[in-house]
Amino acid sequence: MKVFAGHLPGLSRDDVEWREATFSAWGESVKVMLPVLHEAQARALCADIRAHAGARLKTMEVARIAAAIDAAIARLLDRDHPLRREAERLLPVVTGYDPETVRLGLTSYLKTFRLPQLKRFLAEDFGNPGVLDAFEPTPKGGFVRAYGPELLLHVWAGNVPGLSLWSLICGLLVKAGSVGKLASAEPLMAGWFASLLAEIDPEIGACLAIVWWKGGDAAAADIFLHEADTVMAYGSNATLAGLRARLPVTTRFLPHGHKIGFGMIGREALDSRKAAAVARLAACDVIRYEQQGCYSPQMIFVERGGPVSPAGFARHLGHELAAAASRHPRRRLSAGDAGAVAAWRNAQELQALDGAATVLGGPGDPWSIVHVESPEPLHPSGLYRTLKLVAVDSLEEVPALVGRFRHFLQTAGVAASPERLHRLAALLGAVGVTRVAALGGMTSPEAGWHHDGRFSLLDLVTMTEIERGAELAAEGFAPYVD
């Protein structure tokens, strides 16, 4: 089967060169055709997107844009819609995730972008979202208005389905003309969304394009990097540093590098009634997209002193991971990924030889848990359902154990009482954690969350102010003044 990726307003399919990428999983294969633009086409496309955004998107009320996004998302949530059926059929083949994980994950994620949630995005960053449409009064006097970039470039990475929609929708809400560069590992959802949006509101659809270039193709990348006013990029720190070095000094750069997440479980969550339920929630965070998200847990700190010990909780978690393996099979690992998992497990087994660790799950199982009784600092796992569970006397010890990763911390999943939640959150925030979530919700950020501690929308805009003094001075030139 062959499917064409991307969204190229103003260009016919016959005018574009296509690069074929083949994906195989679950006994099926699909050929995805990726658009390769020549230099003249790339420059013309950027100019067209900028012009259309200036003439159309910038003059629209943000409510119209939000309504169009909501309508597109509603169609993608409809399991009878042709594109939703296509997504459920093709994304497991492209990403390797099992079909049920894709189905459930898509529904959970897409609900983040319904109209009520879009209003939360806007309200979170703008006290008065009307500033995106017109000058609005400020408490200090005068007026202010927010302007999005004329051309916003999104450089996406990763194979989590639909991850590209987050930044693309944020760009639309601030009325930016957008060009998105597809991630080779998941090149479909962004184009499908853009095509739906163009069908619902052609004027909005003409203001965004979804393109692709081969990683390392400096000539293709430089065209888009130099045409954009703002670049929002995802990837490894090395990739982001390379992009930053090639950008003009006047270009706003919003990088999102690799992050690491972890869990914390208090003794109050470890009685005989709660422990199994907490283990099920933690397993969901581990299984969903095989710990590929920045927000996935790679280590869990478990407090001693509860009716269920850390060792007992490790057994509960192992049971949940084993039970889930039949419902949600682990994706087939590449040789490199399998090697990394094996190397991680081998290192843990060496630790177990000294009696310092206990390894749960056999070498042939699609999951591994390592339980240690001595405190250890945070460290990445082998991913793909590999996890270290560390016993601590008190959760208040954890910030010191994770602090060395300050610049890589993002999400902490916490199961603790209300008073402890706030106390722990203060300690975690002080060492760089930017999101405290419930276990089971680590992989599902809420609408309007501050990604990596930053603003989803506010970082994209420039504020223009009319000072109170200018307003008062203008009164002297009014026709009603003698």
N, C-alpha and C positions, 0 to 999 in steps of 0.2 A: 504494500500500500504506500502511496505517496501523498504527502501533505505539504502545502506551502506555508512558510512562516513569514511573520512580519506584517507591516502595514505601511504602504508607500503611496500616499495620496498624490495624484497627478502623474503617476507612472503606471504604465500597463505592464502586465507580467512579461510580455514579449520583449519589452525594452530593457529588461534586467537580466544580468547574469546570475545563475543560481548554482550554489554549491551543495552537493548532496551529503547528508549525514545519516548514517543508518544506526538505528537503535533496536536492541533485541532484549526481550525479557518475557518470562512466563509463557514461553513457547511461541511467541509472536514477534514479528519484526515490522518496523515502519521506517520509511525513508522520508526524512524531513528536508525540504529544500530551503536553504538559507540564502537570503538576498545579498549579492555582492555588488555594490555600487561603484561605478567609475568616478574619478575625481570630479568631473564636470557635473555628474548626476548628484553627487553628495553635496556639492556647493549649492546647486540649484535647489535641492530639497531643503536645505537649511534656510535659504533665502525665502522660499515659499512658506515654510512653517512660520518663520518670523513675521512675514507680511500678513498672512492670514490671522495670526494671533493678534497682531496690532489692530487690524481692521475689524475683527469679529470678537475674539475671546475677551479682549480688554474692555470692550463696550458692553458685554453681557453682565447681568446681575448674577452674583454667585449662586443665587437660589436656582436659576435655570441650569447652571452647570451641575449642581448637586442633584437636581431632579433627573438629569440625563444619566449621571453615574448610577443613581439608584435604579433607574429603569434597566440599564445594562446588567447590573448585578442581579436584579430580580430574574432576568432571563437565564443567567448562569446558575442561579439557585434552582431553577425549574428543571427537575430531572427528566421531563419530557421534551425539553427544548433540544433541537439538534446539536447545538454547540456543547451543551452540558453532556449529552450522550457521547459526543466525540471526545470530550475531556475525560470522562470516566473510562472510555475504551483505550485512548492513546497514552494518557499520562502514566499509567502503570508500566507501559512498554518503554516509554522514553526515560523515566526516572528509575525504574526498577522497584519502586515501592509496590506493596501488594494492593490490589484493587480496592479492598475495603478501607484500608488506611487512606488511600487517595480520596475515596468518596466522602468519608467522614471528615477528613481534613479540609477538603474543599468547602464543604457546607459550613463548618465552623469558621473558617477564615473569611469566606465571602460575606457572611453576616456582619462582619466588622464594617462593611462599607454600605449598609443600607442607610436611608435618609436620616433616621434619628441618630445614628452613629456619626454620620458626616457632620451633623450639627454639633456633635460633641467635639470633633476635630476642630471645628471653627471656633467654638466657644472656649476651648482649652487654651488656644494661642492668642485669641483676640477677645478682649473684654467686650468689644462691639464689632462683630464681623462686618458691619456696614462699612467699615473703613476700606474694605476691598472694592466697594462700589463707588464711594464718594468721600469727600472730606467730611469728617465728623468732629464734633466738639470734643476737646480734651478737658479733664478736670482742672489742669493748671491754667487754662485759657488758650485760645487759639483753636486751630483745627488740624487734623492729621488724616493722611490717607496712605494705604499700603499698596505698593506696586510689586507684582511678581516679575521675574526676569523675562526679557523678550524671548530668549531661547535658552531652555534648560536641557542639559544633556544628562541622561541617566545611564550609568554603566553598571549593569547587573551581573551578579555572579551567583553560583550555587544551583542546586537541583531541587530545592523545595518548591513544589508546584505553586505558581501564582505569586511568589514573593515579590516579583516586579510590580505588582499592582499597587503596593503601598506607596512607593515614591511617585509612581505615575499619577495616581489619584491626588496626592498632595500637590503635585505640580499643577494639575487642572484647577484645584480649588483656589490657587493664588493666580490663576489666569495666565500661566506661563505657556508659551509655545514649547512643545516637548519633543525631543528625539530620544528614543530609548535604544540602547545597544543590547541585544538579546544575549542571555547566558547560553553558551553552547550546550550545557547540561540540561536545560529546560527551556527550549526556544518557542513554546507554543502559546502559553496563556496570555502574554502581553499583546500579541497580535490578534488573538481572538477577541479580547476585551476592546481593543481599539476599533476593530471592524464593527463590533456591536454598537459602540458609541457613535460611529459614523453613520450607521443605519438609523439610529434613533434621532440623532441631531447632526446632520451633515456639516453644519458650520463648525461644530466642535471637532468633528472627525477630521476636518481639514487642517486642524491646528496641532496635530501630533503625528509622528511617524515612528515606526518600529523597524530598526535596521540591524545589520550584523556586520562584523568584520572579524577576520581571524585574529586570535590573540597573537601579539607580536608583529602585526602588520602596522608598522609605525606610520606609513604614508596615509592609510585609510583613517586611522585613529586621529592623526593630527588635524585633518580637515575638520572633523566634528569638534575636537578639543579647542581649536582656535576660533570656531564660529560661535561657540556657546558663551553666554554671559555668566552662567553658573553651571557647575558640574557636581552632580551627586553620584558618588561611586562606592561600590561594594567590592570587597576582595581581600586578599592577603595584604599585610603591611608592605611587603615588597612591591606588589602590584600598585598599591595606592601611592607609594613614594615615587614610582616611575611615572605615574600619571601627573602627580603634582609638579614634577620637574619639567614636564613638557607644556605646562599651562602658562599663558601670559600672566604677568604679575597682577593684572587687573581683574582676572577671573576669580569669582568666588568658588571655593572648593570645599565640598562637604563630604568628607570621607567616612566610611563605616567599615572598619577592619574586623578581623577575627576577634571574637569574645569567648568567654568561658562562663558557664553557669554551674551552680551547685545547690544542694538541698540541705536543710537543717530541720531536725525533728526533735522536739522537746519531750521530756519525760511524761508530760501530761497527755501526750498523744499516743502513749505506749502502754495502755492497759489492754487487757485481753479482748475487749470489745472493739477498740479503735485501731489497734495495730494493723490488723489485716486490711482494713479499709484504707488506711494511710499508705500501706504497701502497694495497694492497687492503684492509688493515685500517682505514686512515685513511678510505678511501672509504666503508666500511660505516658508520662513525660520522657522516660527513657526510650520507649518504643517509637513514639511518633516521629517519623522521618529520621529514625536511626541516629539520633543525637547530632544531626547535621546543622540544626539551627544554633545561632549564638546563644539562645536562651535555654538550651537543653542541659540537664544536669550531667556532670561527669564525675562528681564525687558527692556523697551524702554524709553529713556529720550527724551522728545519733547520740543523744544524751543518755548517760547512765542514770539509774535511780528509779526508773519506771518498772511496773510489773513485768513488762516484756523487755528483756535485755537487748543491747545492740546485736548480739549474736542471734538472738531469737528473731529480731526484726529482719536480719539478713536472710534467714530461712523463709520468712513470710514473703520477702521480696523475690527471692529465687522461685518460690512457688508461683507467684504471679507472672513472672517472666516466662516460666516454662509453660504455664497454662495459655498465655497469650500467643505463644509461638505457633500454635495450630490455627488460631483465628487470624493472626496477622503475621504471616511468615516473614522472616528477615529477607531483605533484598539480597540477590546474589552478589557476592563480593568480587570485585576485580582482583587480579593477582596482587596488585600493590596494596589494596585495602586488606585483603586476607593476610598478607605478610605483616602489616602493621598490627592487626589484631593479635596474630600469633606471637609477635615480638612482645607486645604488652603483656599477654598472658604468661609467656615464659618468664618474664622479669618478675611477675607476681608469684609464680610458682617457686622461683629461687628464694624469694623472701619467706615463703611458706615452709621451706626446708629447715629454716632456723627456728620455726615455731612462732615467728612474728606475724604470720598471716594465715588466714583460712581461705581457700579457694572453693567457691561453690559453682557448680556447673562443669560438665566434662568437656574435654577438648572437642568433641563432636557436637556439643550443644550450641545453639545460636545465641547464647548469652553467657556472660561470666560475671560473677560478683566476687570481689575480694574483700574480706572483712579483717580489719586490724584493730587491736585493742589499745595501741599506743597512738597518741595524737600525731598526725602527719600534716604537712602543709598541702595546700591545694595543688593538684597536678593534673594535666590532661589525661583522659583515659584513651583506650584504643578505639573509641566510638563503636558504633554498630552493636549496641546493647552490652557494652563493657562498663563496669562501674566499680569504684572503690567505696566501701562503707567504713567510715572512721568513727570509733567510739571516743567520746569526750566526756569529762566529768561535768562540764557546764557549757551550754551554747555560747556563753559570753567569751569563751576561749576562741571561738571560730574567727572573728575578725582578724586576730593576729595571725591565724593560720592561712588566711587567704590574702592578706595585705600585700604580699610580694608581687601579686598579679594585678596590682591596682589599675594599671592602664589597660587591662584586658577583662576586667570584671564587668558583668552586666546584670544578670538575673540571679536572685537567690529565691528558691522556693522554701517557704517556712511553714511548719506545722507547730504552732505554739499558742499559748493563751493570749487574749487581747493585750494585757499589760506587758507581757514579754515581747509581743510582736512589735510594739512601738519602741520599746527599749532596744531591742535587737536591731530594728531598722535604723535607729540613730547611729549605732555603732557601725553597722554595715555601710551606711552612707558616708561615714567619715573615712573609710578605707577605699571608697571608689565604686561601691555597688550602686547602680542607677535604677534598679527595679526590684521590688520585693513582691513576690507573687505567692499565691497559694499552691501547694503541691497539687498536681493535676492540672494546673493552669499555667505552668511555666512556659509552655509552647504556644500559648494563645494570648498574646498581648491584647489589652483592651484598647478600644478606639480612643485615639488621642494621646496614647502613651508617649512619653518623652524618650524617643529612641536614643540610646546611649547617653541619656541625660540631657539631650538637646530638644529643640522644638521641631515638630514635624512641619509646621507651616511658617512660623515666624522667622526661622533661619533663612527662608527662601526669599523674603520680601525686603524691599527698601522702603523706609518710612519718609514721607514728605510732609513737613509741618508748615502751617501758616501761623507765625507767631502772633501773640496777642498784640504786640506792638505794631505789626504790619496792619492788623485789622483796625486798630485805632487810628493809625495814620491815614488809612484809606477813607475814613470818615471825613477827613478834611477836604477830600476831592469829590465828594458826592454832589450831585446836581442840586440837592436841596439845601446845601450850605451857602450862605450869602458870602 
